[in-house]
Amino acid sequence: MATTTATQQAAPASPGPLKRIILIALIAIIAAGAAGAGVWFFMSKRAPAAALADAGPAPVAAPLFFPLESMTVNLQSDDGQPHFLRIGLTLKLGDAAAQQQLTDHMPEVRSRILLALSNKHPEELAPLEGKRALAEELKTLIEQPTDKGTAPIHVQDVLFTEFVVQ
């Protein structure tokens, strides 16, 4: 009898082949479901952001402000008394290339501005419309090409940071 108990203990109970197939199929289904859920989760997070980006306008690049040193100029006078203009300007530019071009030709640009300002009368500059007209005139003056054959400098706006007439 000792032999019969030894044979029963030596043979372990093995699961049937049907149980193995079911277990493998169940693991595969769970893995596929998890992968699908992960793809859906990450794609649903990106879809609204992409839809918002397509719906709205593209963000505009921030303008570049280029301050000029303050200038003091003698103004034209009909009454015989000296009149002065102290002016500070900041130029609103579209890109860094315009800033570099202005920096390279700054003595010429300042000379143009000073010559234009010294030809003004205090009465012209006193009203608001006179200041607006001056800003447009300076913009046109600054945008003129410094060298023949070069592209003009594009200035979006001329802003006054200091404006004192005496």
C-alpha positions as CSV (number, residue, x, y, z in Angstrom):
1,M,0.0,0.0,0.0
2,A,2.8,2.3,0.4
3,T,3.2,2.3,-3.3
4,T,-0.3,3.6,-4.1
5,T,0.0,6.7,-1.8
6,A,3.4,7.6,-3.4
7,T,1.9,7.6,-6.9
8,Q,-1.0,9.8,-5.8
9,Q,1.3,12.4,-4.3
10,A,3.7,12.5,-7.2
11,A,1.1,13.4,-9.9
12,P,0.0,17.0,-9.3
13,A,-3.4,18.0,-10.6
14,S,-3.0,19.9,-13.9
15,P,-5.6,22.3,-15.1
16,G,-7.3,21.3,-18.4
17,P,-6.3,22.9,-21.7
18,L,-9.7,24.7,-21.8
19,K,-9.0,26.6,-18.6
20,R,-5.6,27.9,-20.0
21,I,-7.2,29.1,-23.2
22,I,-9.9,31.0,-21.3
23,L,-7.4,32.6,-19.0
24,I,-5.1,33.8,-21.9
25,A,-8.2,35.1,-23.8
26,L,-9.4,36.9,-20.7
27,I,-5.9,38.6,-20.2
28,A,-5.8,39.6,-23.9
29,I,-9.3,41.2,-23.7
30,I,-8.4,43.1,-20.5
31,A,-5.1,44.4,-22.1
32,A,-6.9,45.5,-25.3
33,G,-9.6,47.3,-23.3
34,A,-7.0,49.1,-21.2
35,A,-5.1,50.2,-24.3
36,G,-8.3,51.4,-26.0
37,A,-9.2,53.3,-22.8
38,G,-5.8,55.0,-22.7
39,V,-5.9,56.0,-26.3
40,W,-9.4,57.4,-25.9
41,F,-8.4,59.3,-22.7
42,F,-5.3,61.0,-24.3
43,M,-7.0,61.7,-27.6
44,S,-10.1,63.3,-26.0
45,K,-7.8,65.6,-24.0
46,R,-6.0,66.9,-27.2
47,A,-9.1,67.2,-29.5
48,P,-10.6,70.2,-27.7
49,A,-7.3,72.0,-27.6
50,A,-6.8,71.4,-31.3
51,A,-10.4,72.5,-32.1
52,L,-9.8,75.7,-30.1
53,A,-6.6,76.4,-31.9
54,D,-8.3,76.0,-35.2
55,A,-11.3,78.1,-34.3
56,G,-9.5,81.2,-32.9
57,P,-7.1,83.5,-34.8
58,A,-3.4,82.9,-34.5
59,P,-1.8,84.9,-31.7
60,V,-0.2,88.1,-32.9
61,A,3.5,88.6,-32.1
62,A,4.1,91.1,-29.4
63,P,5.3,94.5,-30.8
64,L,8.8,95.6,-30.3
65,F,9.3,99.0,-28.7
66,F,12.5,100.9,-29.5
67,P,13.1,104.0,-27.3
68,L,15.1,106.9,-28.7
69,E,17.2,109.2,-26.6
70,S,15.4,112.5,-25.7
71,M,16.2,115.4,-28.0
72,T,16.1,119.2,-27.4
73,V,15.5,121.4,-30.5
74,N,15.3,125.2,-31.1
75,L,11.9,126.0,-32.8
76,Q,11.2,128.6,-35.3
77,S,9.9,131.8,-33.8
78,D,8.1,134.8,-35.3
79,D,8.0,136.8,-32.1
80,G,11.8,137.0,-31.6
81,Q,11.8,135.0,-28.4
82,P,13.6,131.6,-28.3
83,H,11.4,128.6,-28.2
84,F,12.5,125.0,-27.4
85,L,11.1,121.6,-27.8
86,R,12.2,118.7,-25.7
87,I,10.9,115.5,-27.1
88,G,11.2,111.8,-26.3
89,L,10.2,109.2,-28.8
90,T,9.6,105.5,-28.8
91,L,9.1,103.6,-32.0
92,K,6.7,100.7,-32.3
93,L,8.4,98.1,-34.7
94,G,7.2,94.9,-36.2
95,D,10.4,92.8,-35.9
96,A,13.9,92.7,-34.7
97,A,15.3,93.3,-38.2
98,A,13.8,96.8,-38.2
99,Q,15.4,97.5,-34.8
100,Q,18.8,96.4,-36.1
101,Q,18.5,98.5,-39.2
102,L,17.5,101.5,-37.0
103,T,20.4,100.9,-34.6
104,D,22.9,100.7,-37.6
105,H,21.7,104.0,-39.0
106,M,20.7,105.9,-35.8
107,P,22.9,109.0,-36.5
108,E,21.1,109.5,-39.9
109,V,17.7,108.9,-38.3
110,R,18.3,111.4,-35.5
111,S,19.6,114.0,-37.9
112,R,16.5,113.7,-40.0
113,I,14.3,114.1,-36.9
114,L,16.2,117.1,-35.6
115,L,16.1,118.9,-38.9
116,A,12.4,118.3,-39.3
117,L,11.7,119.4,-35.7
118,S,13.8,122.6,-35.9
119,N,11.7,123.7,-38.8
120,K,8.5,123.8,-36.7
121,H,6.7,126.7,-35.0
122,P,5.4,126.3,-31.4
123,E,1.9,127.2,-32.6
124,E,1.9,124.2,-34.9
125,L,2.7,121.8,-32.1
126,A,0.4,123.1,-29.4
127,P,-2.9,121.5,-30.5
128,L,-3.5,117.8,-30.4
129,E,-3.9,117.6,-34.2
130,G,-0.5,119.2,-34.5
131,K,1.0,116.5,-32.4
132,R,-0.7,113.8,-34.4
133,A,0.5,115.3,-37.7
134,L,4.0,115.5,-36.3
135,A,3.9,111.8,-35.4
136,E,2.8,110.9,-38.9
137,E,5.5,113.1,-40.4
138,L,8.2,111.6,-38.2
139,K,7.0,108.1,-39.1
140,T,7.3,108.9,-42.8
141,L,10.7,110.4,-42.2
142,I,12.1,107.4,-40.3
143,E,10.8,104.9,-42.8
144,Q,12.7,106.5,-45.7
145,P,15.6,104.2,-46.8
146,T,18.9,105.2,-45.5
147,D,20.9,103.8,-48.4
148,K,19.9,103.7,-52.1
149,G,18.5,100.3,-53.0
150,T,17.7,99.2,-49.5
151,A,14.2,98.5,-48.2
152,P,12.5,101.1,-46.1
153,I,12.3,100.6,-42.3
154,H,8.8,99.6,-41.3
155,V,7.6,101.6,-38.3
156,Q,4.1,100.8,-37.0
157,D,3.8,103.9,-34.9
158,V,5.7,106.8,-33.4
159,L,4.9,107.3,-29.7
160,F,5.7,110.4,-27.7
161,T,7.2,109.7,-24.2
162,E,8.1,113.3,-23.6
163,F,6.8,116.5,-25.2
164,V,7.6,119.9,-23.7
165,V,7.4,123.2,-25.7
166,Q,8.8,126.4,-24.1
